[in-house]
Amino acid sequence: MRADPTGPTAFYFGANCTGIGEVILTNAGPSRAAGLQVIGTNTIVLVPKNRAIEGLGTEAGTTCTFHAFGSDPNNLEETDPQTFPVVIVNG
């Protein structure tokens, strides 16, 4: 059984990412996941959970600036922006 990335335990992040702009990212629950799905697309953003992803993101010059979070994608809580190198995979 697959986890529903927009189900009742989904957690959302507001971010501005290289090449795809302002997006809402989600995972199946309020935990740190290496892969976050861009809502409404098949695009996955891999965040630096390990050195390999960090290195690939740095090499590619792709980043996401995370600036909001919450359990309701229509009412995200703004936070201090944090920028990370990421790998963006278009499905």
ZAVOKOL-745914 format. One record per residue (C-alpha): x negated, y, z negated. Coordinates in steps of 0.25 Angstrom, whole numbers, padded with zeros to 4 digits, always signed. Each point is the difference from the previous one (the first is absolute). Example, Ala and Ser with C-alpha at 12.3 -4.5 7.8 and 13.67 -1.06 7.14 Angstrom:
BEGIN
-0049-0018-0031;-0006+0014+0002;
This chain:
BEGIN
+0000+0000+0000;-0005+0014+0004;+0000+0012-0009;+0009+0011+0005;-0008+0013+0001;+0012+0008-0002;+0007-0009-0010;+0004+0003-0015;-0014+0000-0005;-0006+0007+0011;-0010+0012-0003;-0002+0012+0009;-0011+0009+0003;+0000+0014+0008;-0013+0001+0008;-0006+0008+0011;-0008-0010+0009;-0010+0002+0011;+0007-0002+0014;+0014-0003-0006;+0002+0013-0008;+0010+0001-0012;+0006-0014-0003;+0006-0008-0012;-0007-0012-0003;+0006-0012-0008;-0004-0013-0006;+0009-0011-0006;-0002+0005-0015;-0006+0010-0009;-0014-0006+0001;-0013+0004+0008;+0000-0008+0013;-0010+0000+0011;+0010+0002+0011;+0011+0010+0000;+0011+0000+0011;+0004+0013+0007;+0015+0001-0002;+0007-0002+0013;-0011-0006+0007;-0009-0012+0001;-0012+0008-0003;-0009-0004-0012;-0009+0009-0008;-0011-0008-0007;-0005+0008-0012;-0014-0002-0006;+0002-0012-0010;-0014-0005+0004;-0013+0005+0006;+0003-0006+0014;+0013+0008+0002;-0007+0013-0006;-0011-0002+0010;+0008-0002+0012;+0009+0012-0003;-0012+0008-0002;-0006-0004+0013;+0013+0002+0007;+0002+0014-0006;+0014-0004-0004;+0005+0005-0013;+0014+0002-0008;+0002+0011-0010;+0010-0006-0010;+0008+0011-0006;+0013-0006-0006;+0006-0013-0005;+0012-0006-0006;+0011-0011+0001;+0009+0009+0009;-0005+0003+0013;+0009+0012+0001;-0004+0006-0013;-0016-0002-0002;-0007+0007-0011;-0011+0009+0004;-0014-0002-0006;-0014+0005+0002;-0004-0004+0014;-0011-0011+0001;-0007-0004+0014;-0005-0014+0003;-0006-0006+0012;+0010-0010+0006;+0002-0009+0012;+0012+0002+0008;+0006-0012+0007;+0011+0002+0010;+0009-0012+0002;
